[in-house]
Amino acid sequence: MAGNYANAGQMHFDVPQRKGKPENLFTPKQLIVSVGLRTSPAYEIGRICEEAIAEAKMLYEAGVRNMMLQNVKDVPMPEGSKLSAVSAMSVICKSVREAIPDDCIIGLSILKDHGEALVTVAETTGMDYIRPKCYVGAVVSYDGIHEGIISDVLETKKELQSNVEIIPDIFDRTSSPLGSTTLVEAVGQAVSFGLAKAVILTGKDFPESIEMAKKVRKAFPDLYLYLGGGANPDNLKEAYDHFDGIFVASCLKDTGNMTGRLDQEKLQAFMNAYAKIIE
């Protein structure tokens, strides 16, 4: 499977793209910051939108040009996505997209994975990419077994003629893969069968993430690799030595975890460290 790009890029539709969308979503040393959301109770959707917009504006003003909206504050998180969460995420995504300048790339993750919902909400609200947590194969998490949503994602993309990019997690750190499929084989499946142009790798800790990147880079030297978590100002340079792009959340929050509020001082310190790397 390694190195097989036979199917990559075969699902592109000649349809109008959103105004201001960058031609290339995969630029060197990319930084993506997650905007943590909750979607309930429904009667507070106006305030939830206001909070999401405020955080997104903070990020944009700090220089962030790629952010991801994710309902990490929803508890419990059932397998698939509740209709209420999907409806709320549609409203939130549309509100943030309209509030943030067109040059900003915005992605979407709806926990806990629902292929049709992910693509539909992303396509109809102007999102640029989706982040499926379990895309190929199957994994076991704290609440049981989750199956990959590859078929639902691709079928919905075809039905809607959507050019929303797919950036899936491979062996996400919050779960363990089932079966004998190796990391490299799973990446190959996501690329060849799942048409992913990039993948996200996250180990149980930062050193394991680096080792995962080395294995995948050897097999897929030209594939765009994202670090899914664990970056901070102290290890940022090392992270970019092995990954093309980085997702960041916890180290920017007041609580030190991704469900907290964005901390202005932590954000500024991180952006200062980031500026030194890209200068």
C-alpha angles and dihedrals in degrees: 000000000000113000094012107135095158096129101030114126096009096123105068121133128207095231133127114280125217116276113271097010111154113243092227119045093179108070126157118279094005120186122207121184121197120229106211115218143178123208104201152116091037095216089064094055091113092057092043089055091049091052092048092049092047092052092045091051091050089054094046093048089051090056102264111145099176125051136163127217114217133168095226093146095063111111126215102029110201122201106274118011128292116239089237091056092046091050092048093047089053091056093044095047093049091048094050093044091054093046098050124069116264095246091068116098113223127191135188139223120177113192130254095020127262114174099206093045094048095052096039096050092043094049096045097045101044100257116157103211144004130225111212111194095204109026106149130026120354136287138195119228136173090285099043139268124350123192125213116266096210095121095049092048095050095042091052092046089053094045093050095035086233125175093194107140122240116225106173132188114241114207094349114213094238092065143031126237120247121223132018099294110131126223092255092048091051091051089050091053092050091051102039102034100020098044093227115163092195138017136208122230125191125168127199086266137006097269090052090051090055091050090050090052092051092053094048094043090055091054097037107028095172099043117113109242127201127196105225099203147336099075121134136161091274098055099029096105093050090047092056090048087069106022132055094211139012136214113213132189122124099053090057096053128095091233096045092242132087095255093063130092123274110266114215095208094049090047092052093048091051094047090050090055091045092051091056090054098049098039 
